Amino acid sequence: MALALNNKATIIGSLLALSAGKASYSLIQMKRDSTRINENQEKHGGKLVANTFKAHGITHVFTLTGGHISPILVECERSGINVIDTRHEVTAVYAADAMARLTGKCGVALVTSGPGLTNTITAVENAHLAESPLLLISGAAPLVQHNRGALQDIDHAGLMKTVCKYSKKVFTVRDIVPEIRKAIKIALSGVPGPVFLEIPYDVLYSYEHVKQALVPSATLSRFPITNISLWRRQYQLFDIFHNAWDGSYSYDDFNDKYYAPIQPDIPHYSNCQFKKAVNLIANAKKPILVLGSQVMLPPVQPEELKEAVLKLNMPTFMSGMARGLLSDKETEQTNKNIQFRFVRKQALKEADLIIIAGLPVDFRISFGRGFNPKAKIIAVNRSVDALNMNTDIYWKPTVKVHSDCGIFLNDLSKSEKVTSREFSAEFCANLRKLELEEKDKLAKKVAEAQNVESIGKVNPLVFLSKLNEKIEQARVREQKDIIIVADGGDFIGTAAKFVWPTKPLQWLDPGLFGTLGVGGGFALAAKLVANENKRNCDVWLLYGDGTAGYSIAEVDTFVRHKLQVNICIGNDSCWAQVCRQQKPLFDGSEVACPLEDRHYEVVGAGYGGKGILIGSCKPEEGETPDKKNEETNFTSYVIEQKLTEFFDMKNNFSNRPMIMNVMIDGGSIEKFRKTAKYI
């Protein structure tokens, strides 16, 4: 019996020794293969990330700092990439989203692990639905501490899979550059969208730092089995850095082809689809063109697309990022006044050919149920899903074109068969007549509002009309570009009637997701892009009072980075859009809708901006009431005086954000929104 036990012990001991021997052998092999790892060197993964960004033309990265990502931030700054730090991670991603929309490049946001990442999810999904290409990188707990209770050790890549086109964890230094190149290509290919990379702490920091901070010093036991855990961690460390600096590329020169971008995949129409579309246009009498944000994507540039649309010369309706592609004055000067804003519903009912480019047939155009049932329809989109959306209930495309919209429209404009045909002059004239009637109705509502006393509060129609007038005067007098950022509900819906971009890429709104809170990040990116291109440009951020609460702290970001953003808050002390729907449906209940009068201009000034109040704001308990504003009739003349004061202050503080808190009459805006036509 004793002999049998001894034999078993010998066998077990031999197996353990063999396992330990294999581990030792593997470790020795890894060490031999990793002779290029210099334990005293300072090379680290953050430099590889920055090099790849430089090679891809990235000029700005947005972040809220954290120790997990410090190597990237430091190397970006050393490489001449602007590191823009925000007050909330969600703002960093919104800014990266807007940067992508305005430049056509992949936006970049960097956040720390755990809550640093989870704070971004709303913004990532907003970019997903808005089809914005952006790369989000988060740090992560060290690989050598994985599943050992390390701080913020969660499955970041698994979490982001549902909102990203691509989500991956980077396990070794040698994978950093290939994964970033691949991720950016995916972000820009097909239907653009967000991608995510999780890069752990020990993949970003230097070998010597990781070894000293994370791996126990070698204290070997005489019995091999007790050394296996230590060897495993040493093996893992060598695996992380194995072939990291193998001499096949330059660590210091981002121009090395190792970092170069990979060409994205862009869908292209077939000859058959093109011929069918040309024939449909040639035979149409009453065609219209409906453009969505996707038409603004590269490779076709906005000015090139604009010329193509003018050559197509059919009534054109624009939404999202396509707003501003045409302007009334420019189209009138070319005798092709083809831009329409107020009569899309009528046009869709009467058109015999509808070209929908870069816009899914979703709730924004009533799911297609307002289309003329006899109309031929050409649908152009990079997304196959968008081409088929709601085709089972309300509409059927005659030709489905899976293609980049800009390429398709540009090539259509070069077809003699398309540009030589004549459309119904009566159809265009009737649409223009209806358009002018709607504009006259809007002007009449403003004129009527000017004749109504507005004591203490500001009539929103009169105010927005005057604001647009002042912006237009500055645009012409100072030859300014004007970028409009829209973030809100009722007030923004009303503002969109008055404030309209006159050039491409000068309008930013959330997009399909309808997200509140995008304003701070969008305005941040807009001003940075304008400054980078040395454009004489004003950025106007239009808030509701509810949405201002999401990102007003970014006034501090504007101040720190010396950026002037002009902020206008329409303050009716209510979540008015919800309240307007809720009250009639639920016996007048306003639950969770009312807000209080608040001095947002003081909040903005507290963050370093300059603020002005227009209207009467109820004082807090113990404060002295502002009798002057309470008793003032905010006529058109008084509003103009206040706006002049604001513009003068803006000119005197060119690198400071300006905050205008406008106490509006909520009843007037509610009445207007109930009767206003959709833009």
Steps between C-alpha positions, in 0.01 A plus 500: 500500500780739598679410177190590297470839669867567439455416132202738473694775672790444263270518196328818625835656584631411156195658330530816706869520426427448131236780504740731678771403255274581202412833654867571557584397144223722355617792709860449385385486137297816542799673657719390209246626247465827688862601512406837355315590818733731685394502862628856549346660192220756509314394186129452559171437321375858534757611241371242252145626547606863441704405192200324349277800566752729329521271198119516470492880507342524845554853633285493816416238758238551770528359848429507867828396648585186697813312597420207275537716185774746607762358257272574204418853612863589568620368166216668309604835646869433420399410143316827445152353528266730694378333819164654594388406849131532589297496821312179418588196292174520307605845376831360375313250281247760378794719400667211315167436323472863388867507395429202273193664348680827429829360366408165346777337705462256786442682829696378803405489870713358781357408839615314804363162604183402687266796552716704263376273223145434620441878508544509121238245391222750415738702282634189328148384411420851377800478264392151397152615393637822348752294297802690631841332479682519831757300691453470875793362699477420868763388741453181699634325806836321445486163326722352769231595755204383292232327712699573816285784633686790337344846495239539223567153356197448276448361151510832314510348151206273573300793635552711186416233242133597481567866413812473283585360157814345647605438860830341596740458790869549416710236678855583388710801403564353153123509434446870580572646156331225293187522715473880480549496121239227464254674734525835318451330165185329632372830645526668158385207284149433375257667736737698726473458874682470832766240578656416836836376625582401857872538569610375844738686728791261452470517119536880506775553757871415463639153569709615794209685665264206458756253631577708808139597575305186418715185494637355827877480525643156433523302824532141381420199713701178487181307428393579139122489554509810721663702223233442234283801593803730495617357170155545349503871583853543368402308187196728459719807536738377231207416276366855530831647380608214270607640159384847606816672378619254236678754279260459206363854542601837641395575857559873452379574144123492443563523124615137506257298285440279804258767630339590167120501460318212334265609223136472617243299305236724342199344321455594136193476278474256211466605134155346492382709796646815345330445164162437665532819705598706193198374305263573789630857527483550124132402498400696813301822492474575872815366673625601843827434681509426876846509657614368838823521699666211318542704181767706678739208544831486310633439242282758321563842653210733596570759229517226237172354622339843499589547134357159421169580672475831314554317170226252585279811539200346674317615817729401788431442868781461754516368854767431761856574389377572146342826616683793351620312193299756301402853596210707369721786386747282312230298325314819405820646350543191282132509394463162667305580813454135589532503880175443689442481876131522583311295240656154505172333595321648197791419270508134605128471428520648151839386367512232230864421584654510848876463545587430864875519553671433831186496711314195634124507458431527873285714731660818365312454172198317647637153415416566133123509538482854358660404166297522182402133450546539123845655527814321388757493779880485477651421841876549542679399817817335628282284724307204362279509810408864433407416140249246628367689802117502509474372143264232632232748603509850350730529200688305234817622330502465123880490502709421807854634463751366753765765457669805639246777439744773402664285233163399357355853489822643360504246218131556428573871452751411227245305297380702199175307501433626853613863463337560160143408600234755598269465796154644557535876551150507649598248771805703606307828486222360718750374759671840501164671549416275796849553644463878488155474658644307793778757539240777494297320768809477718575870449137583582520301827813693595331833414196408709723398790675837488171672573429294813626628833769275644558619857796334671517216250625493141286389209707224335387581145600865529827409671603232249411724209721776644780256587506367145503857368802590717684182403436570131625857537822374659533233232484758220683788672792293630489228230456237766415135481231400749478149644175419681489231771146399596441327834147498636130439447229763456727804491733339245209382286383860485850640448546276196227703328708814524869411517615313191854428374607649169804278433572126522606348833368790706218322682542242777217318673492159675350306210274196512548424872358839601753521782490792741836621629708502181544879505820544701697239306366597157574869555848417632592308185339757269709785640820294494445406133434864410815614681711225344390609153553867593141585417329816622219305662245543777362191669148535642381242749121506538380334820168442668516558875464127562781401266731772632526299821670213318814681390512858628810399699683488166507880515804429716648297212442786257672741742802274561554453127428868420203432274214740447168318469181708499241326714132591481271331756127518435374480858133422556564319831345178375555179307250655263497250215405217737256716692320608183425135416445373853243751629219434251548122518503468880245746638733796515778328695834683491685254719882512451470776237535835683842650563584823683623832370876478521782746439692294246695809401637508856584129482689562177682797650597283795677267256689795352268617223315830460124503550198717434136462607217594264166501681397460860632207703319429828735566793592234753377534857679789669610660171386843382251486210610656171216753475636655180482179299170393658337821384667524158295444187741298286408652167694446181695817574595393854607155378718661234664718767576193712641311201717799410634496857575129462679543166707788639603286796584216261730725301677619815577146623600313186638191679225459759170313470188717514177391673164657422221386736171591330188473718244409235121487513424128491136556405597673177736224396241233580241670281750540218622138514143371476439686175845505337569285197788253495824629352 
